[in-house]
Amino acid sequence: MTDETWMETELAQLHAQGLERQLQVMPDSRLWRDKSGACHALGVGVFMLDGRRILNFSSNDYLGLARAPAVVEAAAAALRRWGAGATASRLVVGTLPCHAELETRLAQFKGYAAALVFGSGYLANVGAVAALVGRHDRILADKLAHASLLDGATLSRATIRRFQHNDVDHLLRLVRQKPASARDLIITESVFSMDGDLAPLRDIARVAQEHGAMLLVDEAHATGVWGPGGTGLIGEWRLQQAVSVAMGTLSKALGAYGGFIAGSETLKRWLVNRARPFIFSTGLPPPCAGAVLGALDVLEKNHCLGADLLRRADVFRKRLQAAGFNTGGSVSQIVPVIIGDNQKTLALARRLRSHGILAAAIRPPTVPAGTARLRLSVTLEHTQEDLDRAADILATTAREEGLM
Ligand SMILES: Cc1ncc(COP(=O)(O)O)c(C=O)c1O
């Protein structure tokens, strides 16, 4: 056996700092019988365990579509028709009619000429960023941009400059330093994953257009929730002209798994030829494509899902703020409760778990040092009553832990 003591030593250090991450298996408890004996399938956001209603605030299944009958049925139909896997890279023999249909639907949904589906949102970001810039170019990325964007940036070998979070003046100063021969790619999220705040997208788009920079906007947490019919913030503000690369994931509000880039036909052709996670990996499994087609049908028929969710999240956030919690700049379905200290955040998450509230303790390096937090995702499965109860339990528990 090779010597693994170095791993043990470093893991012990992580553990001591409250930074070790561990896997937790979710209880298989979602089927439950009520007093009359009827069997109910509950979702991911709320489920029954030992007769107790558990509120899960750690899931990104914002609209409760992962277990929605229409979505599960569409996934099952695609599974039966096309099989469990795509069997090869899309460029070899792996492009199935369900991939083509999904890409047409996603392009229409986002208001772009074309879309290309990847194996995950992470792969879409890594693939697109590394395909668009090279060693003589620059990437200007928001300080809080997601790890997948930064990993793509590293792979691209371009010069990486970070602008202060949502600081358009800082971005402008960096844009003005562009060497004549370089291409600039500006990168931001539209709804930030750990803070739940929004990018000043219209201002960033203006900077990009005025300076001829490419602009990639990650709509992982906006897709399905924000904008008309869930099309995202690019759609809300009609920024398709300025946002040359619109990234979305199929893994959050759309309830399945996978990622995509929407843009021009030329961009799609370029990515098919240059995005390595697309070229050198097996195509998206057909059941995922089927599930997302089902989810898009649900969104088309129910235009208000995102708006309902945001209203509910707003009431919840205000209750937490009134109780004295710091929810940062959140205005979305993602509500952070910023604690600061890693160990105290972990202890609070553990106590909440014992009260039937599942909330992820997010620590560095996912968030900057000293800003450890609980990240609470509100979903449509949480009723107003659930949210009121959760806010009360949070306030009581935090007080008992000496955090208020
Ligand atoms: C902002 C952002 N971009 C991209 C991703 C990656 O998406 P996926 O989970 O589909 O790989 C995530 C997921 O955590 C995210 O939060």
The ligand as an SDF file (V2000), in Angstrom:
LIG
                    3D

 16 16  0  0  0  0  0  0  0  0999 V2000
  -23.3270   29.1930  -10.0990 C   0  0  0  0  0  0  0  0  0  0  0  0
  -23.1650   27.7480  -10.4710 C   0  0  0  0  0  0  0  0  0  0  0  0
  -22.7000   27.4520  -11.6800 N   0  0  0  0  0  0  0  0  0  0  0  0
  -22.5430   26.1820  -12.0710 C   0  0  0  0  0  0  0  0  0  0  0  0
  -22.8400   25.1320  -11.2390 C   0  0  0  0  0  0  0  0  0  0  0  0
  -22.6360   23.7300  -11.7110 C   0  0  0  0  0  0  0  0  0  0  0  0
  -23.8570   23.1670  -12.1160 O   0  0  0  0  0  0  0  0  0  0  0  0
  -24.0990   21.5810  -12.0370 P   0  0  0  0  0  0  0  0  0  0  0  0
  -24.5250   21.2850  -10.6440 O   0  0  0  0  0  0  0  0  0  0  0  0
  -25.1470   21.3310  -13.0570 O   0  0  0  0  0  0  0  0  0  0  0  0
  -22.8010   20.9260  -12.3850 O   0  0  0  0  0  0  0  0  0  0  0  0
  -23.3410   25.4000   -9.9690 C   0  0  0  0  0  0  0  0  0  0  0  0
  -23.6650   24.2830   -9.0480 C   0  0  0  0  0  0  0  0  0  0  0  0
  -23.4370   24.2810   -7.8950 O   0  0  0  0  0  0  0  0  0  0  0  0
  -23.5060   26.7490   -9.5600 C   0  0  0  0  0  0  0  0  0  0  0  0
  -23.9630   27.0450   -8.3420 O   0  0  0  0  0  0  0  0  0  0  0  0
  1  2  1  0
  2  3  1  0
  2 15  2  0
  3  4  2  0
  4  5  1  0
  5  6  1  0
  5 12  2  0
  6  7  1  0
  7  8  1  0
  8  9  2  0
  8 10  1  0
  8 11  1  0
 12 13  1  0
 12 15  1  0
 13 14  2  0
 15 16  1  0
M  END
$$$$
